Amino acid sequence: MPMNMLRRSLLSLYQGATASLRMRSVRQLAEAGRAPVGVLFYHRIADTYPNEWTLPVAEFRRQLNWLAKRFDFVSLSEAQRRLADGKSRRPAVAITFDDGYGENCEAAIPLLLKRRIPFTYFVSTRIIRDQTAFPHDLEAGQRLRPNTITELRAMADAGVDVGAHTRTHADLGKCTDPEWLRDEIVGSIEDIEQWTGRRPQSFAFPYGQTDNLTPEAMRVAREAGVRVVCSAYGAYNLPEQVSKEWGPFHLRRIHADAEWVRFANWMTFDPRKLLAIDPINDDAYLSSDNADQEATLPMEACRG
């Protein structure tokens, strides 16, 4: 949501007042091999039909230029490696996209490929296949074009990591029925494999807040060969968060905010957020002790 002038000014003042603390904290973490890894998520980069999930092209370019001076750009797999081996010596950032908007092929993807910045592109496959609008766009009265299968195939051929994002942009937190979860998660993985010839090893939860995640869905993804799942509830990734049983399987992501002051506040590592207790403890959340828990949300819930 757009910020009012007072909130923008207060956040800017807070960021400036804590600048030295931020730099010192990140330097100390890096020296200890614990430098934070940020994973950003975007949706649509375009100058038309502005909304909360669209970033103008010039602003996207500005963010990339700013990040390039301060971070190592890494793939999701490299982010996992740095977190797992305890040798994260420099702040790193991974770039991701959710949903699969056609306009991204006009500026954002060519720019990333030209600059050789790795990124993962998560898509909802039934929306791609049927060329229908995303539910949140319809609610906003907009019919924005999704990517085509041809575009996804070209991305994969260019080396882009195309990841799964369910078939229907489903809220996986509302139901734990195994059949439904497999259709949404495994089905989307198989769709992408059929289209591109490459089986995705990454999966992002639609909506991505804590209420939209379940251990059951994460297990279905892992059993399908997924090596990394992404949430979107706004948190940094630190080596001490890594699950002893599953490793750095779950990566937290941060919204690439169109409000510059919010974006910069996140990506200069807000001490309040660095010290915040993560709402999901991966060891407890993904524990094998809970693997055989009975589904608590019936199939009726899946049908909405």
PyMOL commands that set and color helices and strands:
alter all, ss='L'
color gray80, all
select helices_A, chain A and resi 5-17+19-31+57-68+76-85+102-105+108-114+125-130+135-139+149-157+178-196+210-212+215-223+239-241+260-267+271-275+282-285+288-290+299-302
alter helices_A, ss='H'
color red, helices_A
select strands_A, chain A and resi 37-42+44-45+54-55+72-73+92-97+119-123+161-164+202-204+228-230+250-251+254-255
alter strands_A, ss='S'
color yellow, strands_A
deselect
rebuild
show_as cartoon
